[in-house]
Amino acid sequence: MNGPDKKKGDLKKKIVHEVVEYWINVCYLTLVFAAFTQYRRFLLAAHDISYTNYGFAVIEAWFSQKSS
């Protein structure tokens, strides 16, 4: 593998690495934001207010990772 063939292989490895790193970060941020959402739910439940906005943690994680 010389020249262009090596560059294609390196590019493919880099793309795979970046995609895997992206999804690891999205999963981590989803867990962090879900923890904040759960905490918010517990605080509001203490005052008899229901809170069921769990999907927001996933969307927030995607947008947060996309912008960085």
C-alpha positions in Angstrom: 0.0 0.0 0.0 1.7 3.1 -1.2 0.4 6.6 -2.0 -3.3 6.9 -2.6 -4.2 3.4 -1.3 -2.5 4.2 2.1 -4.3 7.6 2.2 -7.7 5.9 1.7 -6.9 3.4 4.5 -5.8 6.2 6.9 -8.9 8.2 6.0 -11.2 5.3 6.7 -9.5 4.6 10.0 -9.8 8.3 11.0 -13.5 8.4 10.0 -14.3 5.3 12.0 -12.4 6.6 15.0 -14.2 9.9 14.9 -17.6 8.3 14.6 -17.0 6.0 17.5 -15.7 8.9 19.6 -18.7 10.9 18.7 -21.2 8.2 19.8 -19.2 7.6 23.1 -19.5 11.3 23.8 -23.2 11.4 23.0 -23.8 8.4 25.3 -21.9 10.0 28.1 -23.7 13.4 27.7 -27.0 11.6 27.6 -26.3 9.9 31.0 -25.2 13.3 32.5 -28.2 15.1 31.2 -30.5 12.3 32.3 -29.1 12.5 35.8 -29.9 16.2 35.8 -33.4 15.5 34.5 -33.9 12.9 37.3 -32.7 15.3 39.9 -35.1 17.9 38.6 -37.9 15.4 38.7 -37.1 14.5 42.3 -37.1 18.2 43.3 -40.4 18.9 41.6 -42.0 15.7 43.0 -41.2 17.1 46.5 -43.7 19.8 45.7 -46.2 17.5 44.0 -45.4 18.7 40.5 -45.0 16.0 37.8 -42.2 16.1 35.3 -41.8 13.7 32.5 -39.5 15.4 30.0 -36.9 12.6 29.7 -36.4 12.7 25.9 -35.0 16.2 26.2 -31.7 14.7 27.7 -31.0 12.7 24.6 -31.8 15.7 22.3 -29.7 18.0 24.4 -26.8 15.5 24.3 -26.9 15.3 20.5 -27.0 19.0 20.0 -24.3 19.6 22.6 -21.9 17.1 21.0 -22.8 18.3 17.5 -21.7 21.9 18.3 -18.4 21.0 19.9 
